[in-house]
Amino acid sequence: MKLGPTAMGLRFSPEPFFDRVPAMSEAGTPEKAPSLSPRPATEDDIPQILELEARVQSAGWREDHFRAEFQKGYSHFIVLTDDETDSKIAGFIVFWTLQDEGQILNIAVDIPFRGLGLGKKMIQLAVNQAAKAGGNRVILDVRKSNLPAIQLYQGQGFIITRTHRNFYSNGEDAYQMVLDLTQKDPLDPRSIDF
Ligand SMILES: CC(C)(COP(=O)(O)OP(=O)(O)OC[C@H]1O[C@@H](n2cnc3c(N)ncnc32)[C@H](O)[C@@H]1OP(=O)(O)O)[C@@H](O)C(=O)NCCC(=O)NCCS
């Protein structure tokens, strides 16, 4: 069952914002395209989220990290599921809307669904929610080596503002990236309408 848009404090409209997308088979050929929609994650989604996290190693979160997000009123834990069964998760994002800023904590798109603009739309969703909540900026940390993610964020107007040395457990540095919501941005995140 799909949850309504107000669950977990979300205020975006319930209409699917992903058109039919051409999913790719393992062989790289287009499969029958599922229609996908975002909804708040539930406890039932956790096993599939953990499989996805293990597969794509987005942020190295454990089960307790994901479950903890359900306890935070400012956290938005969103999954993209197929409209037909609402059971297959193509991607997820975890972001916070705090008083002054939004923070993106984790994002992943499953491998067959990469390169279809889903990551971009989930970032836009988070940015839009942060702007609606009155945030002045959106902030995130990303591994210095994670070029796809860095380019995804830069494409949405984020800029690298500092480097956190030895940020990750393997000693890798992180870039802090920030999107300023007070400046007139070419993407005009406040105008994104779901
Ligand atoms: C990063 C990630 C979420 C991107 O998802 P996606 O749905 O494939 O991204 P999109 O299709 O929306 O692509 C948007 C932009 O991201 C960048 N991008 C995406 N994949 C890329 C790649 N393999 N190489 C370089 N840039 C890439 C491009 O700038 C792209 O814009 P373009 O299509 O106009 O060139 C996905 O690769 C992923 O899940 N990675 C593993 C998890 C992870 O690293 N998460 C981030 C850290 S928390």
The ligand as a Tripos MOL2 file, in Angstrom:
@<TRIPOS>MOLECULE
LIG
   48    50     1     0     0
SMALL
NO_CHARGES

@<TRIPOS>ATOM
      1 C1         25.5370    8.6270   -7.6750 C.3       1 LIG1
      2 C2         24.2470    7.9500   -8.1250 C.3       1 LIG1
      3 C3         23.1770    8.1130   -7.0300 C.3       1 LIG1
      4 C4         23.7590    8.6180   -9.4360 C.3       1 LIG1
      5 O1         22.4780    8.0980   -9.7360 O.3       1 LIG1
      6 P1         21.9070    8.1130  -11.2330 P.3       1 LIG1
      7 O2         20.4270    7.9400  -11.1470 O.co2     1 LIG1
      8 O3         22.6440    7.1390  -12.0720 O.co2     1 LIG1
      9 O4         22.2710    9.6010  -11.6980 O.3       1 LIG1
     10 P2         21.5070   10.4250  -12.8310 P.3       1 LIG1
     11 O5         21.0920    9.5240  -13.9410 O.co2     1 LIG1
     12 O6         20.4520   11.2550  -12.1990 O.co2     1 LIG1
     13 O7         22.6920   11.3500  -13.3670 O.3       1 LIG1
     14 C5         22.7370   12.7230  -13.0390 C.3       1 LIG1
     15 C6         24.1540   13.2270  -13.2440 C.3       1 LIG1
     16 O8         25.0620   12.5550  -12.3740 O.3       1 LIG1
     17 C7         26.3330   12.4250  -13.0190 C.3       1 LIG1
     18 N1         26.6260   10.9990  -13.1870 N.ar      1 LIG1
     19 C8         25.8070    9.9510  -12.9890 C.ar      1 LIG1
     20 N2         26.4800    8.7940  -13.2100 N.ar      1 LIG1
     21 C9         27.7290    9.1370  -13.5530 C.ar      1 LIG1
     22 C10        28.9120    8.4030  -13.8680 C.ar      1 LIG1
     23 N3         28.9220    7.0580  -13.8880 N.pl3     1 LIG1
     24 N4         30.0470    9.0800  -14.1510 N.ar      1 LIG1
     25 C11        30.0740   10.4170  -14.1260 C.ar      1 LIG1
     26 N5         28.9850   11.1920  -13.8110 N.ar      1 LIG1
     27 C12        27.8400   10.5430  -13.5370 C.ar      1 LIG1
     28 C13        26.2040   13.0890  -14.3660 C.3       1 LIG1
     29 O9         26.6090   14.4320  -14.2010 O.3       1 LIG1
     30 C14        24.7100   13.0090  -14.6210 C.3       1 LIG1
     31 O10        24.2590   14.0290  -15.4540 O.3       1 LIG1
     32 P3         24.1270   13.7530  -17.0370 P.3       1 LIG1
     33 O11        23.2300   12.5630  -17.1750 O.co2     1 LIG1
     34 O12        23.5180   15.0060  -17.5400 O.co2     1 LIG1
     35 O13        25.5070   13.4910  -17.5220 O.co2     1 LIG1
     36 C15        24.4700    6.4450   -8.4470 C.3       1 LIG1
     37 O14        25.5790    6.3270   -9.3000 O.3       1 LIG1
     38 C16        24.7090    5.5920   -7.2180 C.2       1 LIG1
     39 O15        23.7740    5.0690   -6.6170 O.2       1 LIG1
     40 N6         25.9890    5.4280   -6.8090 N.am      1 LIG1
     41 C17        26.3370    4.5840   -5.6440 C.3       1 LIG1
     42 C18        25.8880    5.2260   -4.3500 C.3       1 LIG1
     43 C19        26.6110    6.5370   -4.1010 C.2       1 LIG1
     44 O16        27.7680    6.7120   -4.4370 O.2       1 LIG1
     45 N7         25.8890    7.4950   -3.4620 N.am      1 LIG1
     46 C20        26.4290    8.8080   -3.1810 C.3       1 LIG1
     47 C21        27.1610    8.8700   -1.9010 C.3       1 LIG1
     48 S1         26.1120    8.9850   -0.4760 S.3       1 LIG1
@<TRIPOS>BOND
     1     1     2 1
     2     2     3 1
     3     2     4 1
     4     2    36 1
     5     4     5 1
     6     5     6 1
     7     6     7 2
     8     6     8 1
     9     6     9 1
    10     9    10 1
    11    10    11 2
    12    10    12 1
    13    10    13 1
    14    13    14 1
    15    14    15 1
    16    15    16 1
    17    15    30 1
    18    16    17 1
    19    17    18 1
    20    17    28 1
    21    18    19 ar
    22    18    27 ar
    23    19    20 ar
    24    20    21 ar
    25    21    22 ar
    26    21    27 ar
    27    22    23 1
    28    22    24 ar
    29    24    25 ar
    30    25    26 ar
    31    26    27 ar
    32    28    29 1
    33    28    30 1
    34    30    31 1
    35    31    32 1
    36    32    33 2
    37    32    34 1
    38    32    35 1
    39    36    37 1
    40    36    38 1
    41    38    39 2
    42    38    40 1
    43    40    41 1
    44    41    42 1
    45    42    43 1
    46    43    44 2
    47    43    45 1
    48    45    46 1
    49    46    47 1
    50    47    48 1
@<TRIPOS>SUBSTRUCTURE
     1 LIG1         1 GROUP 0 **** ****
